[in-house]
Amino acid sequence: MSDWGEIARARLERIAQASEEGPGVTRLPFTSQHREALGIIEGWMHAAGCATHLDAAGTLIGRREGPPGAPTLLIGSHQDSVRHGGAFDGIMGVALGCLALEALGDAALPVAVEILAFADEEGVRFPTALIGPRALAGTLDPAVFEMRDGAGVRLADALAGIGGDAAGAMGLARDPAQVAGYLELHIEQGPVLEAEEAALGVVSAISGIERHKVAVIGEAGHAGTVPMGLRHDALLGAADLVRAVHDLACEHDIRATVGALDVSPNVVNAIPARVDLTIEIRAAEDTARAKAAAALGPIYEAIAARTGTEITREKTYAQAAQACDEALRAGLARAVEAVSGRAPVVLPSGATHDASAMVDLCPVAMLFVRCRGGISHNPAEYASAEDMGQAVDALTEFLRAYQG
């Protein structure tokens, strides 16, 4: 009997070498490292009995045929990494999907199955992401192909360099009637499963996101001559706001982060006149996110009054939450329980995934795999062979039981 977890470990160790020099893994889309990875992944797909092709958006697809006229069940994730990232984020889902098909052997399925290795989920090289899934979903904006990376290379030209085609990518939209659903296996990128002592978790929803640009405006002054009670210290107002955002997130059971601050004049002997900062709010339910965002209004007013400052704000981005499909979730839950002997942990995803774009095409579901310390986007990112083996077993069980 094959040790699928050990095979996964060895494969991920090998493909991690398809990386730029430096710590961890740096594999950006449409690069020589991407081309090297495609050759390795194609070998995985062939071992699983799949016919392969690269689509015009740079997605490598391995297809196992089903009964004539049957719809297709999609299983996928992304091949790219952040700079100096880990060896598991994204690519693990591709590897485990291939291994599940390999484990199935010649077992009959009521659907065709495709393994998808998307080119670009991280959005590190170009100021866009999710090109592959958006192309399949029919939501891809052609303007993205004119975007340029830091070296001035157009996305369209970079895509052509690995065999893709910008014009062709705009014609990749699938017929929803021919797609049964999309499954994605991914490391959790958080500490919940480890805390629950569970190898696997079933994702309930992919959190919605909104981002705000905030300015706290005070008045500069001499650090030695203006008494404390007469100051209009913008950084004091910003500090109060950082704490208030943290408390708000705890109160509403959501995630909220002040991730960037820019202080002006930012010198040792002057009272800060202005602080520009960002607030990001994430929640598995849009109503909870909206309620928390609305609660910021009175907080701004109270802090401005208390610190003698003015606070302006602007919402710069919003993405709705996406619930995972109930039927696919239930199937994954049964499979996890069958292989682990315990009811699965159910948890939301706070991160965006390829599934976030695939939801515009078909029902989606996700299975999380425990990662040590909840660490991701870091060379220390790690999932054990044992946990990955259990994930392969769960996906194989899901496919054996799947009725379409």
C-alpha positions in Angstrom: 0.0 0.0 0.0 1.4 3.4 -1.0 2.3 6.0 1.7 0.7 8.9 0.0 1.8 11.4 2.6 5.5 10.5 2.1 5.0 10.7 -1.7 3.5 14.1 -1.2 6.4 15.2 1.0 9.0 14.0 -1.6 7.2 15.7 -4.5 6.8 19.0 -2.7 10.5 18.9 -1.7 11.4 18.4 -5.3 9.2 21.1 -6.7 10.4 23.5 -4.1 13.7 23.6 -6.0 11.9 25.3 -8.8 12.6 28.6 -7.1 14.6 31.8 -7.4 17.7 31.8 -5.2 17.2 32.8 -1.5 15.4 31.6 1.5 12.3 29.5 1.1 10.4 29.3 -2.2 10.1 32.2 -4.7 8.2 31.0 -7.7 6.5 33.8 -9.5 4.1 33.3 -12.5 5.3 33.2 -16.1 9.0 32.8 -15.2 11.6 30.1 -15.8 10.8 28.7 -12.4 7.1 28.5 -13.4 8.1 26.6 -16.6 10.2 24.2 -14.6 7.3 23.6 -12.2 5.0 22.9 -15.0 7.2 20.1 -16.2 7.2 18.5 -12.7 3.4 18.9 -12.3 2.7 17.4 -15.7 4.6 14.3 -14.5 2.3 14.1 -11.4 -0.7 14.3 -13.7 0.5 11.6 -16.0 1.1 9.4 -13.0 -2.5 9.9 -12.1 -3.6 8.8 -15.5 -4.5 12.2 -16.8 -4.1 13.7 -20.3 -2.6 17.2 -19.9 -2.6 20.5 -21.6 -1.8 24.1 -20.8 -4.7 26.5 -21.4 -4.4 30.1 -22.7 -4.4 31.6 -19.2 -1.4 29.5 -18.1 -3.3 26.9 -16.2 -2.0 23.4 -16.5 -4.9 21.0 -16.7 -4.8 17.2 -16.2 -8.1 15.5 -17.2 -9.4 12.0 -16.4 -12.4 11.3 -18.6 -15.7 10.2 -17.2 -18.9 8.7 -18.7 -19.9 10.3 -22.1 -21.7 13.5 -21.5 -20.9 13.6 -17.8 -20.0 16.9 -16.1 -16.6 17.6 -14.8 -15.5 17.9 -11.2 -12.6 20.3 -10.8 -9.9 20.0 -8.2 -7.2 22.6 -8.0 -5.0 25.3 -6.4 -2.1 27.5 -7.5 1.5 26.7 -8.3 3.0 30.2 -7.5 4.4 31.4 -4.2 5.0 34.7 -2.5 8.6 35.9 -2.3 10.6 33.8 0.2 7.5 31.7 1.0 7.0 28.1 1.9 6.8 24.8 0.1 3.1 24.0 0.7 0.9 27.1 0.1 -1.1 26.3 -3.1 1.1 23.7 -4.7 0.2 21.2 -2.0 -3.4 21.2 -3.2 -2.2 20.3 -6.7 0.0 17.5 -5.5 -2.7 16.0 -3.2 -5.3 16.2 -6.0 -3.0 14.2 -8.3 -2.3 11.6 -5.6 -6.0 11.1 -4.9 -6.6 10.3 -8.5 -3.6 8.0 -8.5 -4.9 6.3 -5.4 -8.3 5.7 -7.2 -6.6 3.8 -10.0 -9.3 2.5 -12.4 -12.2 3.0 -10.0 -15.3 4.3 -12.0 -16.5 7.7 -11.3 -19.8 9.3 -12.4 -18.0 12.5 -13.6 -14.9 13.5 -15.4 -12.2 15.0 -13.1 -9.7 17.7 -13.9 -6.7 18.8 -11.8 -6.0 22.5 -12.2 -2.6 24.1 -11.5 -3.4 27.8 -11.7 -0.6 30.2 -12.6 -1.1 33.2 -10.4 -3.1 33.4 -7.1 -0.7 35.4 -5.0 -0.6 38.6 -7.1 3.1 39.2 -6.3 4.6 39.8 -9.8 1.7 41.8 -11.3 -0.9 44.0 -9.6 -3.6 41.4 -10.3 -4.3 37.8 -9.4 -6.6 34.8 -10.0 -6.2 35.0 -13.8 -6.8 31.3 -14.4 -9.9 30.9 -12.3 -11.4 34.1 -13.5 -10.8 33.0 -17.1 -12.7 29.8 -16.5 -15.5 31.7 -14.7 -15.9 34.3 -17.4 -15.0 37.2 -15.1 -11.6 38.0 -16.4 -11.0 41.7 -17.3 -9.0 42.0 -20.5 -7.3 45.1 -19.2 -5.2 43.0 -16.8 -3.1 41.9 -19.8 -1.7 45.4 -20.2 -0.5 45.5 -16.6 3.3 45.5 -16.1 5.6 44.0 -13.5 8.3 45.9 -11.7 10.7 45.4 -14.7 8.2 46.8 -17.1 7.1 43.5 -18.7 3.5 43.3 -19.9 1.4 40.5 -18.4 0.4 39.5 -22.0 4.0 39.1 -23.0 4.9 37.2 -19.8 2.0 34.8 -20.4 3.1 34.2 -24.0 6.5 33.3 -22.7 5.2 30.1 -21.1 2.8 29.2 -24.0 -0.3 31.2 -23.0 -2.2 33.7 -25.0 -4.1 36.8 -23.8 -6.7 36.8 -26.5 -7.3 33.1 -26.1 -7.7 33.4 -22.3 -10.7 35.6 -22.9 -12.4 32.6 -24.5 -11.9 30.0 -21.8 -15.2 30.5 -19.9 -16.7 27.1 -19.0 -20.4 26.3 -19.3 -21.7 26.1 -15.7 -24.0 23.2 -16.7 -20.9 21.1 -17.5 -19.1 21.8 -14.2 -20.1 19.7 -11.2 -18.1 21.8 -8.7 -14.7 22.8 -7.6 -12.7 21.4 -4.7 -9.5 23.0 -3.2 -7.2 21.4 -0.7 -5.0 24.0 1.1 -2.9 24.4 4.2 -4.9 26.3 6.8 -2.5 29.2 7.1 -3.7 29.6 10.7 -3.5 27.9 14.1 -7.0 26.6 14.6 -6.6 23.0 13.5 -3.4 22.7 15.5 -5.2 24.0 18.6 -8.0 21.5 17.9 -5.5 18.7 17.4 -7.1 17.9 14.1 -5.3 17.1 10.8 -8.1 18.3 8.6 -10.8 20.9 8.6 -13.8 21.6 6.4 -14.2 25.2 5.3 -17.6 26.8 5.9 -17.0 30.0 3.9 -14.3 32.2 2.4 -14.3 35.5 4.3 -15.4 38.8 2.8 -12.9 41.7 2.9 -13.2 45.4 3.0 -10.3 47.9 3.2 -10.4 51.5 4.4 -7.9 54.3 3.9 -7.9 56.5 7.1 -6.1 59.8 7.8 -5.8 61.2 11.3 -5.0 64.9 11.0 -3.5 66.9 13.8 -1.1 69.8 14.1 2.7 69.7 14.1 4.5 71.4 17.0 7.7 71.5 18.9 8.1 68.4 21.0 9.6 70.4 23.9 7.5 73.5 24.0 3.8 72.4 23.5 2.3 71.1 26.8 0.7 67.7 26.6 -2.8 69.0 27.2 -2.6 71.5 24.4 -1.4 69.1 21.7 -3.2 67.9 18.6 -1.2 64.7 18.2 -2.2 62.7 15.2 -0.2 59.7 16.3 -2.0 59.6 19.6 -5.3 59.5 17.7 -3.9 56.8 15.5 -2.7 54.7 18.5 -6.2 55.0 20.0 -7.7 53.9 16.8 -5.4 50.8 16.5 -6.5 49.6 19.9 -10.1 50.4 19.1 -10.0 48.4 15.9 -8.6 45.4 17.8 -11.3 45.6 20.5 -14.0 46.0 17.8 -12.8 42.8 16.1 -12.9 40.9 19.4 -16.4 42.2 20.2 -17.8 41.2 16.8 -15.8 37.9 16.4 -14.2 39.0 13.1 -10.7 39.8 11.9 -9.6 43.4 11.7 -6.1 44.7 11.1 -4.3 48.0 11.0 -1.5 46.9 8.7 0.2 50.1 7.5 1.0 53.5 9.0 2.7 56.5 7.6 3.6 59.2 10.1 4.3 62.8 9.1 6.6 64.6 9.6 8.1 61.4 11.2 11.0 63.1 13.1 12.1 62.7 16.7 11.4 66.2 17.9 8.1 67.2 16.3 4.5 66.3 17.3 3.0 64.2 14.5 0.8 66.3 12.2 -0.7 63.5 10.2 -1.0 59.7 10.2 -2.3 57.8 7.2 -3.2 54.2 7.9 -5.1 51.2 6.6 -7.8 49.2 8.2 -8.8 45.8 6.8 -11.9 43.9 8.0 -12.6 40.2 7.2 -15.6 38.2 8.2 -17.2 35.0 7.0 -20.6 36.7 6.9 -21.1 40.1 5.1 -23.7 41.2 7.7 -21.1 40.9 10.5 -18.5 42.8 8.4 -20.9 45.6 7.6 -22.0 45.9 11.3 -18.4 46.2 12.4 -17.6 48.7 9.7 -20.6 50.8 10.7 -19.4 50.8 14.3 -16.2 52.5 13.2 -18.1 55.8 12.7 -18.7 56.6 16.3 -15.2 55.4 17.2 -13.7 57.9 14.8 -15.8 60.7 16.3 -14.9 59.9 19.8 -11.2 59.6 19.2 -11.1 62.9 17.2 -12.9 64.7 20.0 -10.6 63.2 22.7 -7.3 63.9 20.9 -8.2 67.2 19.1 -7.7 65.7 15.7 -9.7 65.3 12.5 -10.3 61.8 11.1 -11.2 61.2 7.4 -11.9 57.8 5.9 -12.6 56.1 2.5 -13.5 52.6 1.7 -11.1 51.5 -1.0 -12.0 47.8 -1.6 -14.7 45.3 -0.9 -15.2 41.6 -1.7 -18.2 39.7 -0.6 -18.0 36.6 1.5 -18.6 33.3 -0.3 -20.3 30.4 1.4 -19.0 27.0 0.5 -21.6 24.6 -1.1 -23.6 22.6 1.5 -23.6 19.4 -0.5 -19.9 19.4 -1.3 -19.1 20.4 2.3 -21.2 17.5 3.6 -19.4 15.1 1.4 -16.1 16.3 2.6 -17.2 16.1 6.2 -18.3 12.5 5.8 -15.0 11.6 4.1 -12.9 13.3 6.9 -14.9 11.4 9.5 -14.5 8.1 7.7 -10.7 8.4 7.6 -10.0 10.2 10.9 -12.7 8.6 13.1 -13.9 12.1 14.4 -16.3 14.7 13.3 -14.4 17.4 11.3 -13.5 20.8 12.5 -15.5 23.4 10.6 -14.0 26.8 10.1 -14.0 29.8 7.8 -11.1 30.8 5.6 -9.8 34.2 6.4 -7.6 34.2 3.3 -8.6 34.5 -0.4 -8.1 31.4 -2.5 -8.6 30.4 -6.1 -12.0 29.1 -4.9 -12.9 32.8 -4.3 -13.0 33.3 -8.1 -14.3 29.8 -9.0 -17.5 30.5 -7.1 -18.7 32.6 -10.0 -18.6 29.4 -12.1 -19.8 26.6 -9.9 -20.3 25.3 -6.3 -17.1 25.3 -4.4 -15.7 23.6 -1.2 -12.4 23.5 0.5 -10.5 21.1 2.8 -7.8 22.6 5.1 -4.7 20.7 6.2 -3.1 21.6 9.5 0.1 23.6 9.3 2.6 23.8 12.1 2.3 27.0 14.2 -0.3 28.3 11.7 2.7 29.7 9.8 2.4 30.5 6.1 4.0 32.8 3.5 7.3 31.9 5.3 10.1 29.4 4.7 9.1 27.8 8.0 5.7 26.8 6.5 5.1 23.1 7.2 2.5 20.3 6.9 3.4 16.8 8.0 3.5 13.8 5.7 1.0 12.1 8.0 -1.5 15.0 7.7 -1.1 15.2 4.0 -1.6 11.4 3.7 -4.9 11.8 5.6 -5.9 14.5 3.2 -5.3 12.3 0.2 -7.3 9.5 1.9 -10.2 11.9 2.6 -10.3 13.2 -1.0 -10.1 9.7 -2.3 -13.0 8.7 0.0 -14.9 11.7 -1.2 -14.4 10.8 -4.8 -15.4 7.1 -4.3 -18.6 8.2 -2.6 -19.4 11.1 -5.0 -22.7 10.6 -6.8 -22.6 13.8 -8.9 
